[in-house]
C-alpha cells in the first residue's frame, strides 16, 4: 500500500497509476473512490472532492481535502476497465502537522 502525508489544511489531487496492473488491451474506464477513517467510517463526502475518479491515461485521480492531525485514512480506488474487469488499489493518507 502506498502512503503519503499531508497537512490538515492542504487540498490537492492524488493519483494512482494502474499501468502495471492492466491486462493487455484494457484501459481504465470509470471508477469510484472512497475514504475511510481507522474505525471504518466512510468520510468520502467530506474529505474527497467527489466519489468519482478522474481517469487520465493509466492514472485515476481524486482531490483530497482536510483531515485530522495524527490520523491515518484509507483511500480506496475501485476502477472498472474497458474489459469489464475491476481493479482496486488502497492508499494510506497520513495527516500530520509538520
Protein Blocks (a to p, Z undefined) as FASTA:
>chain_A
ZZddddfkbccdddddfklmpcghiacfbdcdddddfkopacklmmcfbfcdcdehjacc
dddeejiehiacddddddddfkopacddddddddddZZ
